[in-house]
Amino acid sequence: MRLNIMSRPKYDKNQTVSFIGGIGTIKNYKPDSNTWNYAVEMEMGPEPYFGRLGNETTVLLHEADITGALN
């Protein structure tokens, strides 16, 4: 019998992290195929001259795609 035990997530909710493409805040995470998937809300940039239509982008990233914590 083989026992598969995942490690604890490397990043926590509300932690600011960097990744290729920007900086964001961890909003949620869940286990997936021996790694963790993170929902990362990207930081809002300056408001465009035509205004905003809604919230900024939330991206789903594997733990390996996050390059580091900023706080």
Phi and psi in degrees as a GROMACS rama.xvg file:
@    title "Ramachandran Plot"
@    xaxis  label "Phi"
@    yaxis  label "Psi"
@TYPE xy
-103.506  129.892  ARG-2
-105.786  125.061  LEU-3
-107.168  110.058  ASN-4
-115.143  120.86  ILE-5
-84.4658  150.87  MET-6
-78.0922  169.317  SER-7
-68.9451  148.8  ARG-8
-59.1343  143.616  PRO-9
-74.0391  -30.3492  LYS-10
-118.559  152.625  TYR-11
-109.804  161.01  ASP-12
-58.331  144.681  LYS-13
68.1046  10.2337  ASN-14
-86.1235  136.482  GLN-15
-84.9021  130.076  THR-16
-133.049  163.126  VAL-17
-116.179  157.033  SER-18
-160.431  166.552  PHE-19
-62.4028  118.212  ILE-20
114.084  -10.2724  GLY-21
153.051  -159.404  GLY-22
-127.86  146.027  ILE-23
-160.274  -178.532  GLY-24
-118.854  132.75  THR-25
-67.2124  122.706  ILE-26
-101.857  -30.5379  LYS-27
-165.79  163.172  ASN-28
-152.316  157.619  TYR-29
-152.716  153.22  LYS-30
-71.1  147.613  PRO-31
-160.059  113.13  ASP-32
48.2803  59.5322  SER-33
63.0317  23.7593  ASN-34
-147.46  -172.389  THR-35
-122.493  139.703  TRP-36
-102.619  137.072  ASN-37
-120.878  136.479  TYR-38
-92.8526  115.021  ALA-39
-116.3  121.165  VAL-40
-88.176  119.533  GLU-41
-70.744  149.59  MET-42
-64.4083  146.417  GLU-43
-78.6801  132.092  MET-44
-84.7212  -172.997  GLY-45
-62.3163  146.642  PRO-46
-68.4685  129.628  GLU-47
-69.4323  159.428  PRO-48
-60.4672  -23.7952  TYR-49
-93.1598  5.11803  PHE-50
86.7617  -179.945  GLY-51
-106.554  148.167  ARG-52
-101.384  -18.8807  LEU-53
-178.227  -162.462  GLY-54
-69.8343  162.898  ASN-55
-71.6791  177.366  GLU-56
-78.9092  140.276  THR-57
-110.767  128.373  THR-58
-113.794  151.847  VAL-59
-103.538  123.815  LEU-60
-129.454  143.67  LEU-61
-75.2269  155.292  HIS-62
-54.601  -37.766  GLU-63
-67.0912  -20.0892  ALA-64
-83.1242  -10.4138  ASP-65
-92.2471  126.017  ILE-66
-91.0486  -17.1686  THR-67
169.497  159.932  GLY-68
-90.4326  143.971  ALA-69
-106.712  -3.52906  LEU-70
